[in-house]
């Protein structure tokens, strides 16, 4: 029978070697990731890496969270230099590597066949599918338009292009007062909107954004994240005669000149969390203000309104949702179920309250069914799940 090395295409093997020597190009990383999209190739990669990169005296079982963490460190150890051109694309592919490494496939030596070694959760009649691109657009006159992928919608000054709502950047408002639209993302949804100044906004499930149809020249470009989570890629103020960009939440205001950052301001959470990816922002509560540098995160407590700033060790964990992944790093099951409930639009109940504080670490695909997600968590933790209609029961 062929060895793992013999099963590898020489080109693929070369890319793997270059990857772990930190010399692979972005195109090579993408090529390797696409090759790994096949389950059989993912297993070959997993076995090859285990054999060639993870054998030393202190290595334990490859399937433990500790070993996955070591691989994760290899893949994203350059994260501190993520602001260099092109590295954003690597974020996504690093997540795919981790997902492939921890896929849970097993190898049968006699015929090299593959099968999942996990029994899926089958208490429900049908698997609960992941969220999708959908939203409700509330126009300036109060009327509502349902937005969903595949629909062709053309309105004055804006259009639905595939899965994106795009506002006309050529129209400049000369009106004294602004006209506002609202984009509401339900549970089980997500959506992308490009504002009239060219700013790009990704909205997570259970979120609502208020913004002008057109910004007025000479005035600050202001939007409001009413609730939920959004990732902003702000059009630089230099493209708008110096007009700054502001994001308001319940008790927070963010002022930027042009940058990328993530804001999480859910109604059922105690803190408003802002994570800066690129550039520089000012975060304030009307009394105190803090400057954020890249890879820093501010927390404003809803009750006390105190502002604190901390360093983010892994930016990917904070923004993985935008690229289609859950990245849980020592997250409690209470936090995880809150996130899953929004994306899959389900309820959940902890039958065993002690399981609320149980933690889990892993990178998982948001395109998976919730049954697959829970199965993987169940495999790596002393937790069992049952699904009854649209309710997840944690035992």
C-alpha positions in Angstrom: 0.0 0.0 0.0 1.2 3.5 -0.8 2.6 5.7 2.0 1.0 9.1 2.7 3.9 10.8 1.0 3.5 8.7 -2.2 -0.2 9.7 -2.3 0.7 13.4 -2.4 1.1 15.2 -5.7 4.6 16.6 -5.7 3.3 20.1 -6.3 1.1 19.8 -3.3 3.8 18.4 -1.1 6.1 21.3 -2.2 3.5 23.8 -1.2 3.0 22.1 2.2 6.7 22.2 2.9 6.9 25.9 1.8 3.8 26.7 3.9 5.4 25.4 7.1 8.7 27.1 6.3 6.7 30.3 5.9 7.7 30.8 2.2 4.5 29.9 0.4 2.8 32.6 -1.7 -0.8 33.5 -1.2 -1.7 31.8 -4.5 0.0 28.6 -3.3 -1.9 28.8 0.0 -5.2 29.2 -2.0 -4.3 26.3 -4.3 -3.6 24.0 -1.3 -6.8 25.0 0.4 -8.9 24.3 -2.6 -7.2 20.9 -2.9 -8.1 20.3 0.7 -11.8 20.9 0.1 -12.0 17.2 -0.9 -12.4 15.1 2.3 -9.9 12.5 1.1 -7.3 15.2 0.4 -7.9 16.8 3.8 -7.2 13.5 5.5 -4.0 13.0 3.5 -2.9 16.5 4.5 -3.8 15.7 8.1 -1.8 12.5 8.2 1.1 14.0 6.3 1.3 16.9 8.8 1.0 14.6 11.8 3.9 12.5 10.5 6.2 15.3 9.3 5.5 18.2 11.7 4.1 17.0 14.9 6.4 14.2 16.1 8.5 15.2 19.1 8.9 14.2 22.7 6.2 16.4 24.1 3.5 15.6 21.6 0.3 14.0 22.8 -2.8 12.7 20.9 -3.1 14.7 17.6 -6.9 15.0 18.2 -6.6 16.9 21.4 -7.3 20.7 21.5 -3.7 21.3 22.5 -2.3 19.8 19.3 -4.9 21.7 17.2 -3.7 24.9 19.0 -0.1 24.1 18.0 -1.2 23.9 14.3 -3.2 27.1 14.7 -0.1 28.9 16.0 1.9 27.7 13.0 -0.7 29.0 10.6 -1.4 32.5 12.1 1.8 33.3 13.9 2.3 36.2 11.5 -1.0 37.7 12.6 0.7 40.8 14.2 1.8 41.8 10.7 -1.7 41.3 9.3 -1.9 44.8 8.0 0.4 44.1 5.1 -1.3 43.8 1.7 -2.8 40.4 1.0 -2.8 38.9 4.5 -6.5 39.3 4.9 -7.0 36.5 2.4 -4.8 34.2 4.4 -7.0 34.7 7.5 -9.8 32.8 5.6 -7.5 30.0 4.4 -5.9 29.5 7.8 -9.4 28.8 9.2 -10.0 26.2 6.5 -6.8 24.5 7.5 -7.9 24.2 11.1 -11.3 23.0 10.0 -9.7 20.3 7.8 -7.3 19.2 10.5 -10.0 18.7 13.0 -12.6 17.3 10.6 -12.9 14.0 12.4 -12.4 11.6 9.5 -10.8 8.2 10.0 -8.6 6.2 7.7 -9.2 2.5 6.9 -5.9 0.9 6.0 -7.2 -2.0 3.9 -8.9 0.0 1.2 -8.0 3.7 2.0 -11.7 4.5 2.3 -13.0 7.4 4.3 -15.9 7.8 6.6 -16.9 10.1 9.3 -16.3 8.7 12.8 -19.0 10.8 14.3 -22.6 9.8 14.7 -24.7 12.9 13.8 -27.4 14.1 16.1 -30.7 12.8 14.7 -33.3 13.6 17.3 -34.9 16.1 14.9 -36.8 15.0 11.8 -34.6 17.1 9.5 -31.3 18.8 10.0 -31.4 22.5 10.9 -29.8 24.5 8.1 -27.4 27.4 8.6 -28.4 31.0 8.1 -28.4 32.7 4.7 -28.3 36.2 3.1 -31.6 37.9 3.9 -32.7 41.2 5.3 -35.6 43.7 5.4 -34.9 47.1 3.9 -37.0 49.9 5.4 -37.1 52.8 2.9 -37.3 56.5 3.7 -41.1 56.5 3.2 -41.5 53.7 5.8 -42.3 50.9 3.2 -40.4 47.6 3.6 -38.7 45.4 1.0 -37.6 41.8 1.6 -34.1 41.2 0.4 -32.9 37.7 -0.4 -30.2 36.2 -2.6 -31.5 35.6 -6.2 -34.0 38.4 -6.1 -33.8 41.2 -8.6 -34.6 44.5 -7.0 -33.9 48.0 -8.4 -34.8 51.1 -6.5 -33.9 54.7 -7.1 -30.3 55.2 -6.1 -29.7 51.6 -4.9 -29.9 48.1 -6.3 -29.5 44.5 -5.2 -26.6 43.0 -7.0 -26.4 39.3 -6.2 -26.1 39.2 -2.4 -25.2 42.8 -2.0 -27.2 46.0 -1.5 -25.3 48.8 -3.2 -26.1 52.5 -3.1 -25.2 54.8 -5.9 -21.9 56.5 -5.1 -22.4 59.1 -7.8 -25.4 60.7 -6.3 -24.5 63.5 -3.9 -27.3 64.9 -1.6 -27.9 68.6 -1.7 -30.8 68.4 0.8 -30.5 70.1 4.2 -32.0 67.1 6.0 -31.0 63.4 5.5 -33.3 60.6 4.5 -32.6 57.3 6.3 -32.9 53.7 5.5 -32.9 50.8 7.9 -31.4 47.3 7.2 -32.7 44.7 9.6 -31.1 41.3 9.6 -33.3 38.6 11.3 -32.0 35.6 13.2 -30.7 33.1 10.7 -29.6 35.8 8.4 -26.7 38.0 7.3 -26.2 40.7 4.7 -23.8 43.1 3.0 -24.4 46.7 2.1 -22.3 49.3 0.4 -23.2 52.8 1.5 -23.3 55.8 -0.8 -19.8 56.9 0.2 -18.4 53.5 -0.7 -18.1 52.3 2.9 -18.7 48.5 3.1 -20.7 47.0 5.9 -21.1 43.3 6.7 -24.1 42.6 9.1 -24.3 39.5 11.3 -27.6 37.8 12.2 -30.0 39.6 14.6 -28.7 43.1 13.7 -30.1 46.5 12.6 -28.3 49.4 10.9 -29.6 52.9 10.3 -27.9 55.0 7.6 -28.6 57.9 5.2 -29.5 57.2 1.6 -26.9 59.8 0.7 -24.4 61.7 2.9 -24.3 65.5 2.8 -21.0 67.0 1.7 -19.3 68.9 4.5 -21.0 67.0 7.3 -19.8 64.0 9.3 -20.9 60.7 7.7 -23.0 59.2 10.6 -24.6 55.8 10.8 -26.2 53.9 13.8 -25.8 50.3 14.7 -29.1 50.0 16.5 -28.2 46.5 17.7 -26.3 43.5 16.7 -22.9 43.0 15.1 -21.3 44.7 12.0 -17.9 44.8 10.3 -17.0 48.2 8.7 -14.6 48.9 5.9 -14.8 52.7 5.9 -14.1 54.8 2.8 -11.2 57.1 3.8 -12.1 60.7 4.7 -9.5 61.8 2.1 -12.0 60.7 -0.5 -14.7 62.9 1.0 -13.1 66.2 1.6 -12.1 65.3 5.2 -15.6 64.3 6.3 -15.2 61.9 9.2 -17.2 58.7 9.6 -19.1 58.0 12.9 -20.8 54.9 14.1 -23.2 55.2 17.0 -24.6 52.5 19.3 -26.8 52.8 22.4 -24.1 54.5 24.6 -21.1 54.6 22.3 -19.7 56.7 19.4 -16.9 55.6 17.2 -15.1 58.2 15.1 -12.8 57.2 12.2 -11.1 58.7 9.2 -10.9 55.4 7.2 -10.3 52.0 8.6 -11.6 48.5 9.4 -13.2 47.5 12.6 -15.8 45.2 14.1 -18.6 46.3 16.5 -20.7 43.9 18.6 -23.6 45.5 20.4 -26.3 42.9 21.0 -29.2 43.7 23.2 -28.8 40.6 25.4 -25.1 41.2 26.1 -23.5 43.3 28.9 -20.8 45.0 26.9 -20.4 46.8 23.6 -17.2 45.5 22.0 -15.2 47.3 19.3 -12.3 45.5 17.7 -9.9 47.5 15.5 -8.3 45.6 12.5 -6.7 48.5 10.6 -6.2 52.2 11.0 -7.1 54.2 14.1 -10.4 55.0 15.9 -11.7 57.0 18.8 -14.3 55.3 21.0 -16.3 57.3 23.5 -19.4 57.3 25.7 -20.0 61.0 25.8 -17.8 61.5 28.9 -14.6 59.5 28.4 -12.7 58.7 25.1 -10.2 56.0 24.2 -7.9 55.7 21.1 -7.6 52.2 19.7 -4.6 50.9 17.7 -4.8 47.8 15.4 -5.4 44.6 17.3 -6.9 46.5 20.3 -10.4 46.1 21.6 -12.6 48.4 23.7 -15.3 47.2 26.0 -18.0 49.6 27.3 -20.2 48.1 30.1 -23.8 48.9 29.4 -24.7 49.5 33.1 -21.6 51.4 34.4 -20.6 52.8 31.0 -17.0 52.2 32.0 -14.5 51.9 29.1 -11.6 49.5 29.1 -9.1 48.6 26.4 -7.3 45.3 25.9 -5.0 43.7 23.4 -6.5 41.1 21.1 -4.2 38.1 20.7 -6.0 36.6 17.7 -7.9 39.0 15.5 -9.3 36.1 13.5 -11.4 35.0 16.4 -13.2 38.3 16.5 -13.9 38.6 12.8 -14.2 35.0 11.6 -18.0 35.3 11.3 -17.5 37.7 8.3 -15.6 35.1 6.3 -18.0 32.2 7.2 -16.5 30.7 10.3 -17.1 30.3 14.0 -13.8 30.7 15.9 -14.3 29.6 19.5 -11.3 30.0 21.7 -12.0 28.7 25.2 -15.6 29.9 24.8 -18.2 28.9 27.4 -21.1 26.8 26.2 -23.4 29.6 27.3 -21.6 32.0 24.9 -21.5 29.5 22.1 -25.1 28.6 22.3 -26.0 32.3 22.2 -24.0 32.7 19.0 -25.5 29.5 17.4 -29.0 30.4 18.4 -28.7 33.6 16.3 -27.2 32.0 13.2 -29.5 29.0 13.2 -32.6 30.8 14.6 -33.1 28.2 17.3 -33.9 28.3 21.0 -31.8 26.5 23.6 -32.2 25.2 27.1 -29.5 24.0 29.6 -31.0 21.0 31.3 -27.7 20.7 33.2 -26.7 24.2 34.4 -23.2 23.0 35.1 -22.6 22.7 31.4 -23.1 26.5 30.8 -19.5 27.1 32.0 -18.0 24.2 30.0 -15.5 25.6 27.5 -14.8 24.6 23.9 -12.0 25.6 21.4 -12.4 25.1 17.7 -12.8 26.7 14.2 -16.0 25.5 12.5 -17.7 26.2 9.2 -20.8 28.4 9.4 -22.2 26.7 6.4 -22.5 23.4 8.4 -25.9 22.4 9.8 -26.3 22.9 13.5 -26.5 19.1 13.8 -22.9 18.9 12.4 -21.7 21.7 14.7 -23.2 20.1 17.8 -21.9 16.7 16.8 -18.3 18.0 16.7 -18.6 19.8 20.0 -20.2 16.7 21.5 -17.2 14.6 20.3 -14.7 16.8 22.1 -16.5 17.6 25.3 -18.4 15.9 28.0 -21.7 17.4 26.7 -24.6 15.8 24.9 -27.3 17.5 22.9 -30.8 16.8 21.8 -32.8 18.7 19.2 -36.6 18.9 19.6 -38.1 20.8 16.7 -36.3 24.2 16.9 -34.9 23.9 20.5 -31.5 22.6 21.4 -31.4 20.8 24.8 -27.9 20.7 26.5 -27.6 17.8 28.9 
